[in-house]
Amino acid sequence: INEGMRVGNAAHFDFIVSPLAHPRNVRQPKDVRVSEEPWTRSDLFLEPKIWTTAIVGSMSPWIAPDAASPALREMSRAAFLQELAWASHLAVYAALLPPPSCLGCSQYAGILQQRISAGLTSTIWIKVPLVYRIETAQGTEYRDGWHAWNELHSACEYSKDMGIALEFTELAHVTDQELTRWIAEPVKVVLLSSDVFMANKAGYPVLSRRHKQLLLQLFRHKVQVVVSVNPKVDSSPPDHYIEWVGRAFKAMPALSQAELFSEPYNDYLQQPLQPLKDNLESNTYATFEKDPVKYVNYEEAVLACLQDKMKETGRTSFVIMVVGAGRGPLVAGSRSAYRRAGLKDVEVWAVEKNPNAVVTLRCRKRDEKWDDVIVIAHDMRTWQAPKKADILVSELLGSFGDNELSPECLDGAQRFLADDGVSIPQFYYSTARPVSDFPLWHACRAFDDLEHLETPYVVQPHAAFYPTPETKRCFEFKHPNVGLKSNDRHVELEFEAEADALIHGFAGYFHCDLYKDITISIEPSTFSEGMFSWFPIFFPVRHPFLVRKGDSVKMQLWRYMQDFKVWYEYSLSTKDVKGPIHNVNGRSYNIGM
């Protein structure tokens, strides 16, 4: 261990991995019960700070709590408890546990649950190979490591105290999509042994393309890396393996402006805004106004609409009404649009119910010489407009399109739209797909109540895996809503799983046609590149459930309006799992009107 510390310090490693039981000791059943002989080195061997910050204690690799042999099971259980207790006593940086059996791990889960419930002072990393290789009488078998992990994690009630030490192995028996599935799991560290590397043309060790692709994905999730080398066997010096990992990390492309903006919000739960019930704060307005795409597209939509109206009618005088004007970005965009169209005789009405935002609008009108702007401090749903609008502009969309009550607001405002008037936006729809994302689901469960497992959240999914990559349409809304048709909706969707996965809920998006082919969208297939005003929405399920490749996943979603509130109800199910209907009667979450 002294030599390991010397090398580690010289190479600026964060930690080294050292056996909890001294390697010279031959472990026998008596060693884990009553013995006068110490089975490991003293805690006085290192300073407490070193144990805590620089040592990962590795449990004995022979420990197999689910072994076929009763004697080995008994010995493994005793050694497991003894070594994990020692790791807690030392308060090591992390305890590296042996892999669970891919043939069943109920004993392992039982022991681990006992220790977790009793409390731990060290982080737990459970070694899980990407692929298990098993020798049987019939030959070599390969098992997907994810299933062993999922069985153990579910048996331990998805404990947040369990992290994964993902061991890279050969990949001949696992697909790229199955590899991506690890992104949704709590992988804390990647284990790279020298035998998983291959030599390039110059003779230097490198990882295969598929290994490298997975490692780079995991780097985005701040995993650490452990490199293990046997100098007596390996032809390349240890530095070569470490240098390759360092170069791979440094060669990662820089984050885009949108990615830098969203990074602090990765897998962070946010309640959807309720702008009808609550007045937005200055910081919220400021964040949205930084979007480099949304307001450009809105301006282009207003410009295109004005140009079409000029061609169709020959008119040069128009009324534009911006409803829900906020602090005025759409007002400024509308003014710029009509000037670009070569118009002068245009009135811009800015309607806003938030008295604090109205202050800003009136200041801008005065300071920026908005002589063509009329500021109206009123709720668009009850305001009586003195004239009809040729263009009605709004930015009332939520992450799921309608979840901030854009349909209800625009239904109330469309009465002051001229007969040939145009609403911008004209049309929008929501989409959804099942998702596996343990950090998101666990954040909901951590509240330890029903409400938070039935509440949709605005999130930037980061540790997300999509077993059904395609999205499907949910609800559609068109404006103006001719005949004021009901905004209640119901849809039943069916997805086919392309990989085994654990479903934690579903992710929702929207696509919006502002005017003709000018759009804004967070729907993955039509995403507006660089736009960050909206993150997707996440609907959690109360109980995660396993789907197999080829399984049909059915999703039902309802939208109801009653007694001045709007809410969603939803359920997910398979042929084997009949999921409950969530948020019945809006008991956990609703949008106030």
Long-range contacts (C-beta under 8 A, 24 or more apart in sequence): 1-41, 1-45, 1-46, 1-55, 5-46, 5-50, 5-54, 8-54, 11-239, 11-242, 14-54, 14-224, 15-53, 15-54, 15-55, 15-56, 15-93, 15-94, 16-54, 16-55, 16-56, 17-56, 17-58, 17-96, 17-226, 17-228, 18-55, 18-56, 18-57, 18-58, 19-57, 19-58, 19-59, 19-60, 20-57, 20-58, 20-59, 20-60, 20-83, 20-86, 20-87, 20-95, 21-59, 21-60, 21-79, 21-83, 27-60, 27-62, 27-75, 27-79, 29-71, 29-74, 29-75, 29-78, 31-79, 32-75, 32-78, 32-79, 32-82, 33-78, 39-82, 40-86, 43-89, 43-90, 48-91, 51-90, 51-91, 51-92, 51-93, 52-90, 52-91, 52-92, 52-93, 53-93, 54-93, 55-90, 55-92, 55-93, 56-92, 56-93, 56-94, 56-95, 56-96, 56-125, 56-226, 57-83, 57-86, 57-87, 57-90, 57-92, 57-94, 57-95, 57-96, 57-122, 58-95, 58-96, 59-83, 59-84, 59-87, 59-95, 59-96, 59-97, 59-98, 60-98, 61-98, 63-98, 64-98, 64-101, 65-105, 65-107, 65-108, 65-111, 66-100, 66-101, 66-103, 66-104, 66-105, 66-106, 66-107, 66-108, 67-101, 73-107, 77-107, 77-111, 80-111, 81-111, 81-115, 84-115, 84-120, 85-115, 87-122, 88-120, 88-121, 88-122, 89-121, 90-122, 91-121, 91-122, 92-122, 93-122, 93-123, 94-122, 94-123, 94-124, 94-125, 94-163, 94-188, 94-189, 95-122, 95-123, 95-124, 95-125, 96-125, 96-127, 96-165, 97-124, 97-125, 97-126, 97-127, 98-127, 99-126, 99-127, 99-128, 99-129, 99-132, 99-145, 99-148, 99-167, 100-126, 100-128, 100-148, 100-149, 100-151, 100-152, 101-148, 102-132, 102-134, 102-143, 102-145, 102-147, 102-148, 103-134, 104-151, 105-148, 105-151, 105-152, 105-155, 106-155, 108-152, 109-151, 109-152, 109-155, 109-156, 110-155, 112-152, 112-156, 112-162, 113-155, 113-156, 113-157, 113-159, 116-156, 116-159, 116-161, 116-162, 120-161, 123-161, 123-163, 123-188, 124-161, 124-162, 124-163, 125-163, 125-164, 125-165, 125-188, 125-189, 126-152, 126-162, 126-163, 126-164, 126-165, 127-165, 127-167, 127-191, 128-164, 128-165, 128-166, 128-167, 129-167, 129-169, 130-166, 130-167, 130-168, 130-169, 130-171, 130-174, 130-179, 130-182, 131-169, 131-170, 131-171, 131-172, 131-173, 131-174, 133-169, 133-170, 142-172, 142-173, 144-173, 144-174, 144-178, 144-500, 145-169, 146-178, 146-181, 146-182, 146-185, 146-500, 147-500, 149-185, 150-502, 150-546, 153-185, 154-502, 154-544, 158-438, 158-441, 158-442, 158-445, 158-544, 160-186, 160-442, 160-446, 162-186, 163-187, 163-188, 163-189, 164-188, 164-189, 165-189, 165-190, 165-191, 165-226, 166-190, 166-191, 166-218, 166-223, 167-191, 167-193, 168-192, 168-193, 168-196, 168-207, 168-211, 168-214, 168-215, 169-196, 170-196, 171-208, 171-210, 171-211, 175-499, 176-210, 176-213, 177-498, 177-499, 178-499, 178-500, 179-210, 179-213, 179-214, 180-214, 180-217, 180-465, 181-436, 181-465, 181-467, 181-499, 181-500, 181-501, 182-214, 182-218, 183-217, 183-218, 183-221, 183-463, 183-464, 183-465, 184-436, 184-437, 184-438, 184-463, 184-464, 184-465, 184-501, 184-502, 184-504, 185-438, 185-463, 186-438, 186-439, 186-463, 187-218, 187-221, 187-223, 188-223, 188-224, 189-223, 189-224, 189-225, 189-226, 190-215, 190-218, 190-223, 190-224, 190-225, 190-226, 191-226, 191-228, 192-225, 192-226, 192-227, 192-228, 192-241, 192-245, 193-227, 193-228, 193-229, 194-227, 194-228, 194-229, 194-230, 194-233, 194-234, 194-236, 194-241, 197-236, 197-241, 197-244, 199-236, 203-236, 204-236, 204-240, 204-244, 205-236, 205-240, 205-241, 205-244, 206-244, 207-244, 207-248, 212-248, 215-245, 215-248, 216-248, 216-252, 219-248, 219-249, 219-252, 220-252, 220-462, 221-462, 221-463, 256-530, 257-292, 257-530, 258-529, 258-530, 258-531, 258-532, 261-290, 261-532, 262-460, 262-532, 262-535, 265-459, 265-460, 265-535, 266-460, 266-462, 267-437, 267-439, 267-440, 267-443, 267-459, 267-460, 267-461, 267-462, 267-463, 268-443, 268-459, 268-460, 269-440, 269-443, 269-444, 269-457, 269-459, 269-538, 270-457, 270-458, 270-459, 270-535, 271-455, 271-457, 271-458, 272-398, 272-399, 272-403, 272-404, 272-456, 272-457, 272-458, 272-537, 272-591, 273-398, 273-404, 273-458, 274-404, 274-591, 274-592, 275-324, 275-396, 275-404, 276-404, 276-405, 276-408, 276-409, 276-591, 276-592, 276-593, 277-591, 277-592, 277-593, 279-353, 279-354, 279-355, 279-356, 279-357, 280-326, 280-354, 280-357, 282-356, 285-326, 285-327, 285-357, 288-326, 288-329, 288-533, 289-327, 289-329, 291-531, 291-532, 291-533, 292-530, 292-531, 293-520, 293-528, 293-529, 293-530, 293-531, 294-395, 294-520, 294-528, 294-531, 294-533, 295-329, 295-330, 295-333, 297-514, 297-518, 297-519, 297-520, 297-528, 298-330, 298-333, 298-393, 298-395, 298-424, 298-514, 298-520, 299-333, 299-334, 299-336, 299-337, 300-337, 300-518, 301-424, 301-514, 301-515, 301-518, 302-333, 302-334, 302-337, 302-338, 302-391, 302-393, 302-424, 302-515, 303-337, 303-338, 303-340, 303-341, 304-515, 304-516, 304-518, 305-391, 305-422, 305-424, 305-515, 306-337, 306-338, 306-341, 306-343, 306-391, 307-341, 309-390, 309-422, 310-341, 310-343, 316-343, 316-344, 316-345, 317-343, 317-345, 317-346, 318-343, 318-345, 318-346, 318-347, 318-390, 318-391, 319-346, 319-347, 319-349, 319-387, 319-388, 319-389, 319-390, 319-391, 319-418, 320-346, 320-347, 320-348, 320-349, 320-389, 320-390, 320-391, 320-393, 321-348, 321-349, 321-351, 321-385, 321-389, 321-391, 321-392, 321-393, 321-413, 321-416, 322-348, 322-349, 322-350, 322-351, 322-393, 322-394, 323-351, 323-380, 323-392, 323-393, 323-394, 323-396, 323-409, 323-410, 323-413, 324-351, 324-352, 324-353, 324-380, 324-394, 324-395, 324-396, 324-409, 325-350, 325-351, 325-352, 325-357, 325-361, 325-375, 326-352, 326-354, 326-357, 326-395, 327-357, 327-360, 327-361, 327-364, 328-360, 328-361, 328-364, 330-393, 330-394, 330-395, 331-361, 331-364, 331-370, 331-373, 332-364, 332-368, 334-391, 334-393, 335-370, 335-372, 335-373, 346-372, 347-372, 347-374, 348-372, 348-373, 348-374, 349-373, 349-374, 349-376, 349-385, 349-389, 350-374, 350-375, 350-376, 351-376, 351-378, 351-380, 351-383, 351-413, 352-376, 352-377, 353-377, 353-378, 353-379, 353-380, 380-409, 380-412, 380-413, 381-408, 381-409, 381-412, 381-413, 382-412, 383-416, 384-416, 385-415, 385-416, 387-416, 388-416, 388-417, 388-418, 388-419, 388-421, 389-416, 389-417, 389-418, 389-421, 390-418, 390-420, 390-421, 390-422, 391-421, 391-422, 391-423, 391-424, 392-416, 392-417, 392-421, 392-422, 392-423, 392-424, 392-479, 393-424, 394-423, 394-424, 394-425, 397-425, 397-428, 397-510, 397-512, 397-534, 398-458, 398-510, 398-534, 398-537, 399-458, 399-508, 399-509, 399-510, 399-522, 399-534, 399-535, 399-536, 399-537, 400-430, 400-456, 400-474, 400-508, 400-509, 400-510, 400-537, 401-428, 401-429, 401-430, 401-475, 401-477, 401-510, 401-511, 401-512, 402-428, 402-430, 402-475, 402-477, 402-487, 402-559, 403-456, 403-537, 403-568, 403-591, 404-591, 405-566, 405-591, 405-593, 406-477, 407-477, 407-481, 407-487, 408-487, 408-561, 408-566, 408-593, 410-479, 410-480, 410-481, 411-481, 411-484, 411-487, 414-479, 414-480, 414-481, 417-480, 421-480, 422-515, 423-479, 423-480, 424-514, 424-515, 425-479, 425-512, 425-513, 425-514, 425-515, 426-478, 426-479, 426-513, 426-514, 426-515, 426-516, 427-476, 427-477, 427-478, 427-479, 427-512, 427-513, 428-476, 428-477, 428-510, 428-511, 428-512, 428-513, 429-473, 429-474, 429-475, 429-476, 429-477, 429-510, 429-511, 430-473, 430-474, 430-475, 430-508, 430-509, 430-510, 431-471, 431-472, 431-473, 431-474, 431-508, 431-509, 431-510, 431-511, 431-523, 432-471, 432-472, 432-474, 432-493, 432-506, 432-507, 432-508, 432-509, 432-539, 432-555, 432-557, 433-466, 433-468, 433-469, 433-470, 433-471, 433-472, 433-495, 433-506, 433-507, 434-466, 434-467, 434-468, 434-495, 434-497, 434-503, 434-505, 434-506, 434-507, 434-547, 434-553, 434-555, 434-572, 435-461, 435-464, 435-465, 435-466, 435-503, 435-504, 435-505, 435-506, 435-507, 435-538, 436-464, 436-465, 436-466, 436-467, 436-501, 436-502, 436-503, 436-504, 437-461, 437-463, 437-464, 437-465, 437-504, 437-505, 437-538, 438-463, 438-502, 438-504, 439-463, 440-464, 440-504, 440-505, 440-538, 440-540, 441-504, 441-505, 441-540, 441-541, 441-544, 444-540, 450-542, 450-588, 451-588, 451-589, 452-540, 452-588, 453-540, 453-541, 453-542, 453-582, 453-588, 454-540, 454-542, 454-582, 454-583, 454-587, 454-588, 454-589, 455-540, 455-583, 455-588, 455-589, 456-508, 456-537, 456-538, 456-539, 456-568, 456-589, 457-537, 457-538, 457-540, 458-534, 458-535, 458-536, 458-537, 458-538, 459-535, 459-536, 459-537, 459-538, 460-535, 460-536, 461-507, 461-536, 461-538, 464-507, 465-501, 466-507, 467-497, 467-498, 467-499, 467-500, 467-501, 467-503, 467-547, 467-553, 468-495, 468-496, 468-497, 468-498, 468-553, 469-498, 470-495, 471-509, 471-523, 471-524, 471-525, 474-508, 474-557, 475-557, 475-559, 486-561, 487-559, 487-561, 487-566, 488-558, 488-559, 488-560, 488-561, 489-557, 489-558, 489-559, 490-556, 490-557, 490-558, 490-559, 491-556, 491-557, 492-554, 492-555, 492-556, 493-554, 493-555, 493-556, 493-557, 494-552, 494-553, 494-554, 494-555, 495-552, 495-553, 495-554, 495-555, 496-550, 496-551, 496-552, 496-553, 497-547, 497-548, 497-549, 497-550, 497-551, 497-552, 497-553, 498-549, 499-549, 500-546, 500-547, 500-548, 500-549, 501-546, 501-547, 502-544, 502-545, 502-546, 502-547, 503-541, 503-544, 503-545, 503-546, 503-547, 503-553, 503-572, 504-540, 504-541, 504-544, 505-538, 505-539, 505-540, 505-541, 505-572, 506-538, 506-539, 506-555, 506-570, 506-572, 507-536, 507-537, 507-538, 507-539, 508-536, 508-537, 508-538, 508-539, 509-536, 509-537, 510-534, 539-568, 539-570, 539-582, 541-572, 541-579, 541-582, 542-580, 542-582, 543-579, 545-572, 545-574, 545-577, 545-579, 546-577, 547-574, 551-575, 556-581, 560-586, 561-593, 564-592, 564-593, 565-590, 565-591, 565-592, 565-593, 566-590, 566-591, 566-593, 567-591
